[in-house]
């Protein structure tokens, strides 16, 4: 069955990896819709610069570092959440406004969702990279995704500030999406960190209970 989510990666050319093709189709459908419907093209480009680089890395390293179907699914979900946020800017995302109205919160929390998802959805792919391809010890493969999530989240906040302040000061507020919260960066970092811890904990429990 071509669309079974495989946990262990197989050496399959991309043009015969039907699950990966399905993930690509879904992502590029979301990607195209956000580009065509964006309300702020400059912000869209800023938000997706790292997305382009990440996709380039996946393409260039596909033959050497081929991931499992589960990892490609998690990456697809995360990138789709991210580019959907860039369509309207995170602070003005319609889904976030809907949640704000339903939950009676004081701000649009879509950015919080994506930052949490960064740790929660990408911790497993990072673990797979360290464990299967770089052959790190199991304990290191568990700890590194959490540490890297914390480090990359902090670095990303610095990059956001630098790019917005130096190159596009007019789009700075939209790009940063602080919504008046002076602790926005710290909360975003904490949520990503928490997501990574939760993901690794869930995977650990599943492996222990089901012996997989």
Secondary structure, 3 states (H helix, E strand, C coil): CCCCCCCCCCCCCHHHCHHHHHHHHHHHHHHHHHHHHCCCHHHHHHHHHHHHHHHHHHHHCCCCCCCCHHHHHHHHHHHHHHHHHHHHCHHHCHHHHHHHHHHCCCCCCHHHHHHHHHHHHHHHHHHHHHHHHCCCCHHHHHHHHHHHHHHHHHHHHHHHHHHHHHCCHHHHHHHHCCCCCCCHHHHHHHHHHHHHHHHHHHHHHHHHHHCC
